[in-house]
Structures are given as C-alpha cells and as structure tokens.
Amino acid sequence: MKLLLLIPFLGLLWTPFYNAPLPALFGFPFFYWYQFLWVPLTSFLIWLVYRHENGGQR
C-alpha cells in the first residue's frame, strides 16, 4: 500500500511530460495546473496509506 506514495513522486518527477503551456485551464498553463492538481491527489493518497497502515485506529 505504501507504493501508492510513489505515484505523485513519479508524476511530478518527469518534468518534460508537463513542461508545456497548453492545454490551458482558466488561463493557467498546463505546467501550473498539473502541479496544483497533485496537491489534493497526494493528500488523498497519503490519507489512504495512513488509514491502511493504522487499521482504522484513532
């Protein structure tokens, strides 16, 4: 389950993939909104790994 944390790492590590101005979203170049998209996605993945590792304990 901890391997899920590699997804954002690999998604942001390969810079040539998202180093482009198009497609733009609400006037933001792809470079920026792609990185901002990873903020909630990474938070969600960290939460999933945390829940799995702690077995739902508080």
C-alpha positions in Angstrom: 0.0 0.0 0.0 2.9 2.3 0.6 3.8 2.1 -3.0 0.8 4.4 -3.7 3.1 7.2 -2.5 5.3 6.7 -5.5 2.6 7.8 -7.9 2.9 11.6 -7.1 6.6 11.3 -7.0 6.8 9.8 -10.4 4.0 12.0 -11.8 6.0 15.1 -10.8 9.5 13.8 -11.4 9.1 13.5 -15.2 9.2 17.2 -15.9 9.3 17.0 -19.8 5.8 15.5 -19.6 4.2 18.6 -18.2 6.6 21.3 -19.2 4.2 22.9 -21.8 1.9 25.9 -21.8 -1.0 24.0 -23.5 -3.6 22.9 -22.7 -4.5 25.9 -20.6 -7.2 25.8 -17.9 -8.9 29.0 -16.8 -5.9 30.9 -18.2 -3.3 28.8 -16.3 -0.7 27.0 -18.4 -0.6 23.2 -18.1 2.6 23.4 -16.2 0.9 25.1 -13.2 -2.5 23.4 -13.0 -0.9 20.0 -13.4 1.2 20.6 -10.3 -1.7 22.1 -8.4 -3.8 19.1 -9.3 -1.3 16.9 -7.5 -1.8 18.7 -4.1 -5.2 17.2 -3.3 -4.4 13.9 -5.1 -1.3 13.5 -3.0 -3.2 14.4 0.2 -5.8 11.8 -0.6 -3.2 9.1 -1.3 -1.4 9.9 2.0 -4.7 9.6 3.8 -5.4 6.2 2.2 -2.0 4.9 3.2 -2.4 6.2 6.7 -5.8 4.6 7.1 -4.5 1.3 5.8 -1.3 1.3 8.0 -3.2 2.2 11.2 -6.1 -0.2 10.5 -8.7 2.5 11.2 -7.4 3.1 14.7 -7.5 6.5 16.2 
